Amino acid sequence: MTGTARLRTPLTELVGIEHPVVQTGMGWVAGPRLVSATAQAGGLGILASATMSYSELASAIAEVKQRTDAPFGVNLRADADDAQQRVELLINEGVRVASFALAPRKEMIAQLSEAGIVVIPSVGAARHAAKVASWGADAVIVQGGEGGGHTGEVATTLLLPSVLDAVDIPVIAAGGFYDGRGLAAALAYGAAGVGMGTRFLLTKESTVPDEVKQAYLASGLGDTVVTRKVDGMPHRVLRTDLVTRLEHAGGLRAFAHAARNTLRFRKLTGVSWRALAREGLALRRGGDRTWSQLMMAANTPMLLRAGLVEGNLGAGVLASGQVAGMLDDLPSVAELIEQIVDEAVERIDHLDTLH
């Protein structure tokens, strides 16, 4: 880092990081190498624990701590069977930040906060932000519809100000950010920083296979699609042949595809049929998803793994924000953060000359 460009915000003060840039907890992507590189570069790296077993998470935390003394975070799922064990692991290991992919439980926020851990849930609406703020969350990440993975319909340019108006805690803007112009714009809105997924996926330290990175780099602004055919919920992904087939598959064909993937998921993870049935019934009671969609929901992590870990472009799903269509390079994480912060400072300084 140059050491000259500094942007102090409520996020940097809250967490103790140098720069208001967050690398989000992407499943199969946000591992120890990427997270420690982000922390070393002065940003906030977040480990994705939803795709890790408890022992894998413990090892990942230990590896990050071995690589860097800088603050980092862990993304949790409050509905995981061992969620309480994971909370206790974060407390025992002195992890600085706990984020949540889905709604956290009120008592978890209290337990983490009492231990001095900064709690930053991800939210998709102003009412959700207000609720977790009332429960004691320290900050929130809000992702607009441009973002990758599970996403909503409202663009960041409207969702962000609605959340800022609803809460008094720091708000991190995500969805559509990839450079210093975006960081400067987010700060102008009143955000305390930006969160980025796809931009960090396309760095040298990302463990995603090179051929998959090239597929992202070759995509244009129109080459992502929000589909419900992966797991029944809106999911922004690259428009691959597999996704196209899923989009056009009829009910019977979709069910057969889902069944095959469920079998593959069981083989990979060893999860029992009873556990799959229990999760499926719970999801079924909570909405109107079809049984084929429920099967796909149970093995969506495996579809992502096939693409993001194994590099299988024919059998995998590639979650992606629309920003993939704007990217054409693979910088190191340190280069990326330095470039973003320097450009943001330059833009903000230029704005100061306009009055």
N, C-alpha and C positions, 0 to 999 in steps of 0.2 A: 504494500500500500504506500501511497505517496505520503500519507500522514498529514496532508494539508487540507483535504476536503473533509469536513465534519458537519454533520447535521444532527444536532441534539433535539430529540423529540420526547414526548412522554413515554414512548416505547423504549428508547435507548436508556432512559433513566430508570424505568421500571425493571428492566431485565439486566441491565449492566453490560450492554453490547455497544460497539462503536458506531454501527450504522443501522438505520431503520429499514433493514431488508431481511425478510424472512423466507427461508427455504421450507416449503410446506411438506407435510408428512405423507409423501406419495408411496402407496403400497408397492413393494418389490423394488423401489427406486431409492428411497431415502434410508440408506443403510449407513454404517459407521464411516465409510470413506467419504461420502458426500457430506454428511452432517459435520464431521470434524473439519473438513476443508472449509465449510461455510463458517463455522465457529472461529477458526483460525483467521479467516479473512475479515472478521468483525461483524458478521451477520448472525442471525439466529437460525441454526439448523435444527430441524425436528425429525427425530427418528420415527419411522412408521411401524408401530408395533402390531397393528391389526393383522399383518401377514407374517408375524413371528410367533413362535411358541414362547412360553414363559422363559424357558432356558435360553432360547435364542435372543430374547430381549435382554436378559441379564448379561449375556456375553457381548451383545452389541453396546450396551451402556459401558461395560468395562473397557471395551476397545476404544470408544470415543474418549473416555477419560484418560486412557493411555496416550492417545494421540494429541490431546489438547487440554489445557486448563480453562479454556474459555467456556462461558455459559452455553448450554444447549437444551433442547426440549425433547419430550416424548409424546407422541400422539396416542391416545387411548380410546378404546371403545367401552363405554360404561355398561353395555349389555353383554360383554364377554363373561364366560363362566368364571374366569379367574381374575376379573377386573379388580377385586379388592386386593388380591395378592400383588397385582401390578402396581397399584397405588402405593402399597407398602414398600415395594421395591424402589420406586422413585424416591420415597421419603428416606429410606435407609441409604440410598446411594447419593443423596443430596443433589438430585437433578434439579436444574433451575426452573424449568417450565413444564407444565402439563397442559397439553392441548387435547381437545376431544373432537373426533370426527362426527359423532352423533351427540344428541343431547346428553349432557352429564347429569348425574344425580346430585341433588342439593347437598346431601351428606358427604359426598365425595369432595365437592368443592370446599366444604368446611374443613374436612380432614386435611386436605392438601394445603389450604391456606394457613391452617394452624401450624403446619410444619414449615412454613416459610416458602412454599413453592408457589410460583406465579401461575395462575390458572387462566388459560386463554382458549375458550371454546370457539368452534367455528359455527357460524349462524348463517341462515339464508333469508332472514326477514327481520324487520325492526322489532316485531313483538317478541321474537325469540331472543334478540339481544337484550331487550328490556327485562325479560324473565331471568336470564342467567346473571345479569347485572344485579338484580334484586337478591339473587342467591349468593352474591359475593364474588363473582368472577372479576378478575383484575383487568381484563381487556377482552376484546373479541376480534376474530377474523371474519370478515364478510366477503363472500365470493359471489360476484355477478355471473350472469348467464354465459359470458365469454369463456369462463374457466373450464378446465377439463374434468373428467370424471362426473360424478353425480352433481348436477347443477340445476339451477332454477331458470325461470324465463325472464327475469328482470335484469336489464343491463346494469353493469357496475355504476355507470354515470347517474342512475336513478336510485339504485339500491343503497349505495354508499351514503348519499346525503340523508336518506330516510333513516338509516341507522344512526348517523351522527346526531340527528335531531332527537333521537329516542333515548340516548344514553349519555352519561357524563364520563364514562371510562374510555381509555384509549381504544381506537378502532383501527385495525389493520385492513387495508383494502387489497382484495385479490380478485383475479379474473380480468385478463387483458393487459397485464403489466409485464414489461420485458426490458425497459431501458430507463435512462434518467429523466426523459420527458414525462414518463408515466409516474415516476416517483415525485417529481415536482408538482404534477397535476394533483396527485393524491394528497400531498401536503397542503396544496392550495384549497382543496375541498375541506380540510380539517382533519384528515387522517393522520395517524401517528407513524405510519410506515406502509410498506407494501409487502404482500406475500406473493411468491411466484413458484409455480410447479414446473410447467413445461420448459421454461427458460433454464432452470437448474438441471432438468433432465438432460438438456443438450449442452453439457459441459464435459470437460475432460475427465473429471473425477466421477461422473455418473457411471455406474456399472452396467447400464443398458448396453446390449451388444451393438457394435458399430453399424451393422447392416440395418438395425432398427433405427438408430439415430439418423442414418441416411434417408430412411423412409420419411421420417419427420421433416428433415431439411428439404426434401423434394416436394413437400406438400404446399399447396397454395391456401389463400384465405378461405376458399370455398371447399376445402378438402376435409373438413370435420363435419360430423353430423350428430345431432342429439337424437338418440334412439331409445325406445323402451323395449326393444327386442333382446337386449342383453340380459336384463334382470327385472324388467317390469317397471323400473324407475327411469326418469330422464337421465341419460348418460352420454356426455360428449366424448366422442372417440374419433380417431382417424377413419376415414371412409375406405376400408379395406374390402377385399373380395369376400371375406367371411362376413363382415357387417352387412354388405349388400345382399348376400344370400339370406341372412337372418331377417333383413328388412322385407324381403319378398317371399319368405317362407309362409306357407299356409299353416293352419292350426295343427294338423297331424304331423306335418314335416317338422315344424318347430318343436313339437313335443318330443319327437324322435331324437332330434338334435340335442335337446335339453337332457334327455335321458342318457344319451351317450356321454355327454359331458359330466353328468352327475356320477356315472360309473368311473370316469377318469379321475374325478375329484376324490372319490373315496379311495381309489388306489394310491393316489399321491399322498393324501393326508392321513388315511387310516380312520377317518371319522365314521362312526357307526350309522347304520340305517336308522336306528332309534333316534339318534341326535338329529339327523337330517329331517326325519318326520316331525320331531318336536319343533324344530325351527320353522319348518314349512307350515305346520298348523298354526303356530303363533303369528306368522306373517299373514296367513290366510284370514285369520280372525281380524287382523288389523287393516285389511283393505280388500280390494276386489281383484287381486292378481290371479291369473290362471295357474293351474298346477305346473304347466311347462315353464312359466315365468318364475315360479317358486323354485323349481329345480335349477334354473339358471342362476337365480339369486344365491343358491347354496354353493355354486361352484364358480361364480364370477371371479373370485380371486385366482382361481386356477387358469381361467382364460387370460387374465392379465399376466399371470406368470409365464404362460406359454410365449407371449409376445415380448414382455419386458425383461425376462430372465433367460429364456431359452432361445429367443430370437426367431421363433416360428411365426412368420408373417401370415401363413396360411391357416393356422389354428388358434392364433392369439388375438386378443383385443387390445388396442393401444389407446388408452385414455389420453386425451390431448386437448389443451386449450386452443382457441382460435389463433393465438399468437404464433403457433408453429408456422403459419403461413408468412410470418414476417422475419423468420430467423434463417440465417444462412451460414452460421459459424459455430464452432465448438471451443469457446474460450475456457481457460481454467477458471475455477470459482473465484480465485483472488482477482484475476483480470476482470471478470464480469462485475464483481461488486465495486471495484475501484472505478471502472468505467461508468457504472450507473450513478454512483455518488458524485463523481466529478461532473458528469453531465447535468445532474440535478442542481448542483450548486451553481453551475454556469447559467442554467435557465433562470434560477431564482435571482441571481445577481442581475441578469438582463431585465427581469421584470422591475427591479428596483430603479432602473433608468427610465422607466416609462412615466414617471410622475415628477 
